[in-house]
Amino acid sequence: MTETGRRYGQIYTELNAAVAIAKKDIAIYYLKPNIIVSGALFPLFMFLAFAVGKPAAPAVMIPGLIAITILFSASSIEPVSIPIERRMKTFDRLLSAPISLHAVVLGESLSGFLYSIGIAFVPFIAGLLIFGTPILDILPLVLGILLTAFCFATMGTLFAAYPTESPGDIMSMLNLVRLPLIFISGVFIPLESIPSAGQVLVYFSPLTYGNDLIQAAYRGSTHFSPLADVAMLCIFILLFQIAANRLYKKFNE
Amino acid sequence: MISTGLKESWVKSKFCRDDRTVCHTWLIFLQGVYVTGSFIKSSRSYDDYMNAIEVSHLSKRFGALTALDDISFSVSKGETFGFLGPNGAGKTTTIRILTGISAPSGGTAAIFGNDIIRNPILSRTQMGIVHETSNIYDDLTAWQNLMFTAELYTIGKHQREKQGMELLERFGLQERRYDKVRGFSKGMKRRLTLAMGLVNNPRLLFLDEPTSGLDVQSNLIIRDVIRDLAAQGVTVFLTTHNIEEANLTCDRVAIINRGHIAAIDSPERLKKTIQSAQSVEVAFDSAVPRRMEDLKRIPAVSEVRKEGDKFRLFTEDPSSVIPAVMEYAKANNLRVLSMTTAGPSLEDVFIKLTGLEIRARGVSTVD
């Protein structure tokens, strides 16, 4: 077999393994109570706390609800599943399989990604059927949901690299990052209204770009250019993937 | 001139007569053919003579703690190799490095010639791993567990289903294949873990404490499988707390203590190194404990131990102890119900080499 053939063969093996890991996570973790609470119910109550009683129509709030639903649901699987697997020693099974850490990180991220897509459908369908929210442009919506979901799924995998057997340890650290993100990303407070000190932080939040793309689908305009949003989300995904790989390697040593 | 066994006189007679130049040219050409042929032959047979595991000056440090200190050993292809040591000796650390889960602090380890650090994926493709704890997914069925493991090894759907059915049947789990593992007994979980370790038909199998705390049925099944694998030429690397199991199963054993290899040899050769652990086991019709003091006074007896209704007298010279015991029985009006002599056990070797006073504390096994 040529070197190129071997390389393609290995890529196929890695993708295959990543899909197998995601399928395993779907079968085991999607219906775990703590994942339903932190991934689905928490963003809903968070949204209600900020939206109820505000003059804005529910339909206007739908893009924000989709954005925070993705943030919480995508990043909730791995911080629960990986510490449990460490405790049960099943994570060693993945580490000793003939695949690279990239495949493990990708597979774990994939399960958070798919979970998030499923959960994001709920506010999306509710907006469409109950509130009759019009969608002006479907492409930014699709790109926004897919990229934001994968970005935060990778972020969840990155945090789960911390070598603990307790999901609570990781969730605490993760919430220290996730909760502030809501306030600096234009979900509840428009980007223009954020105080000047916070304006710098806006650029460091992946949710800013994801929310901007999703808002574009409903408003027809973006704060940044859609291309910039997509590029920034891709950069964040890449950075999180690389960092996750490095951390898993470091902590395993 | 390269020494190839080619004789100049033979070359002259076959390929040239008196022309020295032609003769030399033929000689150089034939030597070239011979050397190339030898090289190809040695390349082909490289795999046949290669070790399954080659560990060289391996060390592992966790901060100030040295878990492995410059250990070296090799395991031949098809060998069943036991790795014995007390808790914290470095057994699991060694397995974690050899399976590519952890990186060593120094030294090298190769699996079938592939460096585990530089080429981990190729190394792992050839191995199956049965971890110390039954690390299976409780929320999946036995079948899902097996199929998931097979998918990690990229085994095609048809092949993995066929292999999965065979393994479940072999381990007596086929009737429970669609049950979630959560409801399985410890023995069933262990058998499933072993089945998952074999799903890729490995050339090398790592078994970390495979029979620890299992029921008799599971124990027998697993021991049979280990014997079958050895018969099929699969290399087995076994860590066990059960020294007798290592004695019965392994071609060679390594005894590791505090990160150092204390000894590596076949069980029988290791036993021969401690002749002082030979013993005479005697059962009288009355086994009151006070007899221990009397028996200790017999010359050449170094230690007496009461084991159930029998006494075990340790000695370097069993032939002089036997008549003394008979004399003692006669003098005390005792009937000798049985008397046997025994050589040192692997456990005796283990205790001597690791410096553990396990028996004195009433413990007969180590982790």
Interface residues (C-beta under 8 A of the other chain):
Chain A: Q10 Y12 T13 N16 A17 V19 A20 I21 K23 K24 A27 I28 M88 K89 T90 D92 R93 L94 L95 S96 A97 P98 I99 S100 N252 E253
Chain B: T99 G100 I101 S102 A103 I121 L122 R124 T125 I129 H131 E132 T133 N135 I136 Y137 D138 D139 L140 Q144 F148 T149 E151 L152 Y153 T154 M196
